[in-house]
């Protein structure tokens, strides 16, 4: 018989790492922060006009390719959609019908995430992932209404893996964000210069154009992403790292207009501090130490988290197996924690040829797209392809057969514009390749 200790989860060290009892306080506190931030985001999106501009006004949205059926609800439906998400997020925060509430929120959020790419953000993806992970964690077993309504579920302890998976997930985010910054446009400070040039206040505008500052922010940003998780894990550097995180995310919140993400990122800090500290500050009670292992969730670890983390490690490196530079082609860019890395600008024309008469004309994009959609689309190959398919569909509904040719040049980080799309390809016939390079995307020299 083989020694069982060679099997995963069976060695003593692995058991202690995964199933040692730990205080539930950090997980419960994160649940509260998570729910509050989600509710804030949903209701702010309604009242700020974000839902109106991005989901109600457009004639169609750029859903993820293969999910073209996933479009916003008609009329004012998306207001109710976000309202329901906001209410379920409040239920998550207070721990009321926690799993049902979080399941509904995560499903609705995933629908929204896959529904549109015009205002794509990596933290939208991260929120979906954390929703899935938190659904599998017993975050409602204390400091929740569920624990008051159903006192049998109440506990002060959870197995250590419930904390470790959260640390591993945020570690993946920061590590790949750091690796993505290892390219000349970041390391020479040119993207930082472009980003800070958008500042409008006279004082900041002058200060932010100092070259030394561009280098400082570029390298400090890289080092922050690379080192923040290890420094938070080490007791001697934890408080310094936490202060650095507050400064880093406060700067981002002020200057980058990325919504709740800075506060969301900071909320993960609760998993790095001793649970006794979290409990003393937020819950003001003390619990006794517990020694025996809590063998809970072994099948969840084996059948969900192992495949899940393998996928999370694979997705950010898939672009290495796709021909060309991901910064230029965008193939393999999404789902890879390639955050705030480059500026893309350019122009685009869709040239329609009537296959019966041979006449050509430039298609007026405002017929089907908003200004914001056009701005986002014109430098992103997947959205360009989707626009061509939508145009072809419009003509097909009128019984007309056309060819679509695209004149598109793009500048990366304000460098000279280069042709992005092969102008000789008929996009009425072009196909989208999900897993490798699309040959109609012209690669840089």
For each residue, the residues with C-beta under 8 A, 3 or more apart:
1:
2: 6 7
3: 6
4: 7 10
5: 10 11 12
6: 2 3 10 11
7: 2 4 10
8: 14 302 306
9: 14 15 18 298 301 302
10: 4 5 6 7 14 15
11: 5 6 14 15
12: 5 15 16
13: 16 17
14: 8 9 10 11 17 18
15: 9 10 11 12 18 19 20 293
16: 12 13 19 20 160 293
17: 13 14 20 160 161 164
18: 9 14 15 159 160 161 164 301
19: 15 16 159 160 161 293 294 295 296
20: 15 16 17 159 160 293 294
21: 157 158 159 160 290 291 292 293 294
22: 157 158 159 160 162 163 275
23: 26 156 157 158 275 276 278 279 287
24: 27 28 138 139 141 142 143 155 156 157 158
25: 28 29 142 143 275 278 279 282 283
26: 23 29 30 163 270 271 273 275 278
27: 24 30 31 137 138 139 158 162 163 166 271
28: 24 25 31 32 95 139 141 142 143 144
29: 25 26 32 33 143 270 278 282 283
30: 26 27 33 34 139 166 267 268 270 271
31: 27 28 34 35 92 93 95 98 134 139 140 144
32: 28 29 35 36 93 94 143
33: 29 30 36 37 267 270
34: 30 31 37 38 92 93 130 134 264 267
35: 31 32 38 39 89 90 91 92 93 94
36: 32 33 39 40 89 93
37: 33 34 40 41 260 263 264 267
38: 34 35 41 42 85 86 89 92 105 127 260
39: 35 36 42 43 86 87 89 90 93
40: 36 37 43 44 260
41: 37 38 44 45 259 260
42: 38 39 45 46 82 83 85 86 89
43: 39 40 46 47 82 83 86
44: 40 41 47 48 50 259
45: 41 42 48 50 51 82
46: 42 43 50 51 79 82 83 86
47: 43 44
48: 44 45
49: 52 53
50: 44 45 46 53 54 119
51: 45 46 54 55 56 78 79 82
52: 49 55 56 57
53: 49 50 56 57 370 372
54: 50 51 57 58 61 116 118 119 372
55: 51 52 58 61 72 78 115 116
56: 51 52 53 72 76 78 79
57: 52 53 54 370
58: 54 55 61 72 118 369 370 373
59: 368 369
60: 71 368 390
61: 54 55 58 71 72 115 116 117 118
62: 116 117 118 373 376 377 383 386
63: 67 68 69 70 71 114 115 116 117
64: 67 70 114 117
65: 68 382 385 386 432 434
66: 434
67: 63 64 70 114 115
68: 63 65 71 386
69: 63
70: 63 64 67 111 114 115
71: 60 61 63 68 115
72: 55 56 58 61 77 78 81 115 116
73: 77 78 80 81
74: 77
75:
76: 56 79 80
77: 72 73 74 80 81
78: 51 55 56 72 73 81 82
79: 46 51 56 76 82 83
80: 73 76 77 83 84
81: 72 73 77 78 84 85 108 112
82: 42 43 45 46 51 78 79 85 86 112
83: 42 43 46 79 80 86 87
84: 80 81 87 88 104 108
85: 38 42 81 82 88 89 105 108 109 112
86: 38 39 42 43 46 82 83 89 90
87: 39 83 84 90 91
88: 84 85 91 92 101 102 104 105 108
89: 35 36 38 39 42 85 86 92 93 101 105
90: 35 39 86 87 93 94
91: 35 87 88 94 95 96 97 98 101
92: 31 34 35 38 88 89 95 98 101 102 105 134
93: 31 32 34 35 36 39 89 90
94: 32 35 90 91 144 145
95: 28 31 91 92 98 139 140 143 144 145 146 147
96: 91 101 144 145 146
97: 91 100 101 146
98: 31 91 92 95 101 102 139 140 144 146
99: 102 103 135 140
100: 97 103 104
101: 88 89 91 92 96 97 98 104 105
102: 88 92 98 99 105 106 131 134 135
103: 99 100 106 107 135
104: 84 88 100 101 107 108
105: 38 85 88 89 92 101 102 108 109 131
106: 102 103 109 110 128 131 132 135
107: 103 104 110 111
108: 81 84 85 88 104 105 111 112
109: 85 105 106 112 113 124 127 128 131
110: 106 107 113 114 128 131
111: 70 107 108 114 115
112: 81 82 85 108 109 115 116 124
113: 109 110 124 125 127 128
114: 63 64 67 70 110 111
115: 55 61 63 67 70 71 72 111 112
116: 54 55 61 62 63 72 112 119 120
117: 61 62 63 64 120 376 380 382 383
118: 54 58 61 62 372 373 376 377 383
119: 50 54 116 372 376
120: 116 117 124 334 376
121: 124 125 258 259 261
122: 125 126 337 338 339
123: 126 127 258 259 260 261 264
124: 109 112 113 120 121 127 128
125: 113 121 122 128 129 334 335
126: 122 123 129 130 173 261 264
127: 38 109 113 123 124 130 131 264
128: 106 109 110 113 124 125 131 132
129: 125 126 132 133 169 312
130: 34 126 127 133 134 169
131: 102 105 106 109 110 127 128 134 135
132: 106 128 129 135 136
133: 129 130 136 137 165 166 169
134: 31 34 92 102 130 131 137 139
135: 99 102 103 106 131 132
136: 132 133 297 300 304
137: 27 133 134 158 162 165
138: 24 27 141 153 155 158 162 296
139: 24 27 28 30 31 95 98 134 144
140: 31 95 98 99 144 146 147 153
141: 24 28 138 144 146 147 153 154 155 158
142: 24 25 28 147 154 155 156
143: 24 25 28 29 32 95 147 283
144: 28 31 94 95 96 98 139 140 141 147 148
145: 94 95 96 148 149
146: 95 96 97 98 140 141 149 150 153
147: 95 140 141 142 143 144 150 151 153 154
148: 144 145 151
149: 145 146
150: 146 147 153 154
151: 147 148 154
152:
153: 138 140 141 146 147 150
154: 141 142 147 150 151
155: 24 138 141 142 158
156: 23 24 142 287 290
157: 21 22 23 24 290 294
158: 21 22 23 24 27 137 138 141 155 162 163 294 296
159: 18 19 20 21 22 162 293 294 295 296 297
160: 16 17 18 19 20 21 22 163 164
161: 17 18 19 164 165 297 301 305
162: 22 27 137 138 158 159 165 166 297
163: 22 26 27 158 160 166 167 271
164: 17 18 160 161 167 168
165: 133 137 161 162 168 169 305
166: 27 30 133 162 163 169 170 268 271
167: 163 164 170 171 229 233 268 271 272
168: 164 165 171 172 309
169: 129 130 133 165 166 172 173 312
170: 166 167 173 174 229 265 268 271
171: 167 168 174 175 229
172: 168 169 175 176 309 312 313 316 337
173: 126 169 170 176 177 337
174: 170 171 177 178 225 226 228 229
175: 171 172 178 179 225 226 229
176: 172 173 179 180 316 336 337 338
177: 173 174 180 181 225 337 338 339
178: 174 175 181 182 222 225 226
179: 175 176 182 316
180: 176 177 183 316 336 337 338 339 341
181: 177 178 186 187 218 221 222 225 341
182: 178 179 186 187 222
183: 180 186 187 327 341
184: 187 188 190
185: 188 190 191 327 341 342 412 413
186: 181 182 183 189 191 192 218 222 341
187: 181 182 183 184 218 219 222
188: 184 185 218
189: 186 192 193 211 214 215 217 218
190: 184 185 193 194 214 413 414
191: 185 186 194 195 218 341 342 343 413
192: 186 189 195 196 213 214 217 218 221
193: 189 190 196 197 209 211 214
194: 190 191 197 198 343 413 414
195: 191 192 198 255 256 340 343
196: 192 193 199 208 209 213 214 217 255
197: 193 194 205 208 209
198: 194 195
199: 196 204 205 208 255
200: 204 205
201: 204 205
202: 205 206
203: 206 207
204: 199 200 201 207 208
205: 197 199 200 201 202 208 209
206: 202 203 209
207: 203 204 210 213
208: 196 197 199 204 205 213
209: 193 196 197 205 206
210: 207 213 214
211: 189 193 214 215
212: 215 216
213: 192 196 207 208 210 216 217
214: 189 190 192 193 196 210 211 217 218
215: 189 211 212 218 219
216: 212 213 219 220
217: 189 192 196 213 214 220 221
218: 181 186 187 188 189 191 192 214 215 221 222
219: 187 215 216 222 223
220: 216 217 223 224
221: 181 192 217 218 224 225 248
222: 178 181 182 186 187 218 219 225 226
223: 219 220 226 227
224: 220 221 227 228 244 245 248
225: 174 175 177 178 181 221 222 228
226: 174 175 178 222 223
227: 223 224 230 231 241
228: 174 224 225 231 232 241 244 245 248
229: 167 170 171 174 175 232 233
230: 227 233 234
231: 227 228 234 237 238 240 241 244
232: 228 229 237 238 241 242 245 269 272
233: 167 229 230 238 272
234: 230 231 237 238
235: 238
236:
237: 231 232 234 240 241
238: 231 232 233 234 235 241 242 272 273
239: 242 243
240: 231 237 243 244
241: 227 228 231 232 237 238 244 245
242: 232 238 239 245 246 269 272 273
243: 239 240 246 247
244: 224 228 231 240 241 247 248
245: 224 228 232 241 242 248 249 265 266 269
246: 242 243 249 250 266
247: 243 244 250 251
248: 221 224 228 244 245 251 252
249: 245 246 252 253 262 263 265 266
250: 246 247 253 254 262
251: 247 248 254 255
252: 248 249 255 256 258 261 262
253: 249 250 256 258 262 263
254: 250 251
255: 195 196 199 251 252
256: 195 252 253 340
257:
258: 121 123 252 253 261 262
259: 41 44 121 123
260: 37 38 40 41 123 263 264
261: 121 123 126 252 258 264 265
262: 249 250 252 253 258 265 266
263: 37 249 253 260 266 267
264: 34 37 123 126 127 260 261 267 268
265: 170 245 249 261 262 268
266: 245 246 249 262 263 269
267: 30 33 34 37 263 264 270
268: 30 166 167 170 264 265 271 272
269: 232 242 245 266 272 273
270: 26 29 30 33 267 273 278
271: 26 27 30 163 166 167 170 268
272: 167 232 233 238 242 268 269
273: 26 238 242 269 270 277 278
274: 277 278
275: 22 23 25 26 278 279
276: 23 279 280 286
277: 273 274 280 281
278: 23 25 26 29 270 273 274 275 281 282 283
279: 23 25 275 276 282 283 284 285 286 287
280: 276 277 283 284 286
281: 277 278
282: 25 29 278 279
283: 25 29 143 278 279 280
284: 279 280
285: 279
286: 276 279 280
287: 23 156 279
288:
289:
290: 21 156 157
291: 21
292: 21
293: 15 16 19 20 21 159
294: 19 20 21 157 158 159
295: 19 159 298
296: 19 138 158 159
297: 136 159 161 162 300 301
298: 9 295 301 302
299: 302 303
300: 136 297 303 304 305
301: 9 18 161 297 298 304 305 306
302: 8 9 298 299 305 306
303: 299 300 306 307
304: 136 300 301 307 308
305: 161 165 300 301 302 308 309
306: 8 301 302 303 309 310
307: 303 304 310 311
308: 304 305 311 312
309: 168 172 305 306 312 313
310: 306 307 313 314
311: 307 308 314 315
312: 129 169 172 308 309 315 316
313: 172 309 310 316 317
314: 310 311 317 318
315: 311 312 318 335 336
316: 172 176 179 180 312 313 335 336 337 338
317: 313 314 320 321
318: 314 315 321 322 332 336
319: 322 326 331 332 333 336
320: 317 332
321: 317 318 436
322: 318 319 326 329 331 332 436 437
323: 436 437 443
324: 328 329 331 437 441 443 444
325: 328 329 443 444
326: 319 322 329 330 331 332 333 336 338
327: 183 185 341 342 412
328: 324 325 410 412 420 443 444
329: 322 324 325 326 381 437 441 443
330: 326 333 380 381 382
331: 319 322 324 326 381 437 438 441
332: 318 319 320 322 326 336
333: 319 326 330 336 338
334: 120 125
335: 125 315 316
336: 176 180 315 316 318 319 326 332 333
337: 122 172 173 176 177 180 316
338: 122 176 177 180 316 326 333 341
339: 122 177 180
340: 195 256
341: 180 181 183 185 186 191 327 338
342: 185 191 327 412 413
343: 191 194 195 412 413 414
344: 379 380 410 411 412
345: 379 410 411 414
346: 378 379 408 409 410 411 417 420
347: 378 408 409 417
348: 377 378 379 384 406 407 408 421
349: 362 363 406 407 408
350: 362 363 365 387 388 391 404 405 406 427
351: 360 361 362 363 404 405 406 407
352: 360 361 362 363 391 395 402 403 404
353: 358 359 360 402 403 404 405
354: 357 358 359 360 400 402
355: 358 401 402 403
356: 400 401
357: 354
358: 353 354 355
359: 353 354
360: 351 352 353 354
361: 351 352
362: 349 350 351 352
363: 349 350 351 352 367 391 404
364: 367
365: 350 368 369 374 387
366: 369 371 374
367: 363 364
368: 59 60 365 387 390 391 394
369: 58 59 365 366 373 374 377 387
370: 53 57 58 373 374
371: 366 374 375
372: 53 54 118 119 375 376
373: 58 62 118 369 370 376 377
374: 365 366 369 370 371 377 378
375: 371 372 378
376: 62 117 118 119 120 372 373 380 383
377: 62 118 348 369 373 374 380 383 384 386 387
378: 346 347 348 374 375 384 408 410
379: 344 345 346 348 408 410 420
380: 117 330 344 376 377 383 384
381: 329 330 331 384 385 420 421 438 441
382: 65 117 330 385 386 432
383: 62 117 118 376 377 380 386 387
384: 348 377 378 380 381 387 388 406 408 421
385: 65 381 382 388 389 427 430 432 438
386: 62 65 68 377 382 383 389 390
387: 350 365 368 369 377 383 384 390 391
388: 350 384 385 391 392 404 406 427 428 430
389: 385 386 392 393 427
390: 60 368 386 387 393 394
391: 350 352 363 368 387 388 394 395 404
392: 388 389 395 396 402 404 427 428
393: 389 390 396 397
394: 368 390 391 397 398
395: 352 391 392 398 400 401 402
396: 392 393 399 400 401
397: 393 394
398: 394 395
399: 396
400: 354 356 395 396
401: 355 356 395 396 428
402: 352 353 354 355 392 395 428
403: 352 353 355 426 428 429
404: 350 351 352 353 363 388 391 392 426 427 428
405: 350 351 353 423 424 425 426 427
406: 348 349 350 351 384 388 421 423 425 427
407: 348 349 351 421 423
408: 346 347 348 349 378 379 384 419 420 421 423
409: 346 347 417 418 419 420
410: 328 344 345 346 378 379 417 418 420
411: 344 345 346 414 415 416 417 418
412: 185 327 328 342 343 344 415
413: 185 190 191 194 342 343
414: 190 194 343 345 411
415: 411 412
416: 411
417: 346 347 409 410 411
418: 409 410 411 442 444
419: 408 409 422 423 442
420: 328 346 379 381 408 409 410 441 442
421: 348 381 384 406 407 408 425 440 441 442
422: 419 425 439 440 441 442
423: 405 406 407 408 419
424: 405
425: 405 406 421 422 430 440
426: 403 404 405 429 430
427: 350 385 388 389 392 404 405 406 430 440
428: 388 392 401 402 403 404
429: 403 426
430: 385 388 425 426 427 438 440
431:
432: 65 382 385 438
433: 436 437 438
434: 65 66
435:
436: 321 322 323 433
437: 322 323 324 329 331 433 441
438: 331 381 385 430 432 433 441
439: 422
440: 421 422 425 427 430
441: 324 329 331 381 420 421 422 437 438
442: 418 419 420 421 422
443: 323 324 325 328 329
444: 324 325 328 418
445:
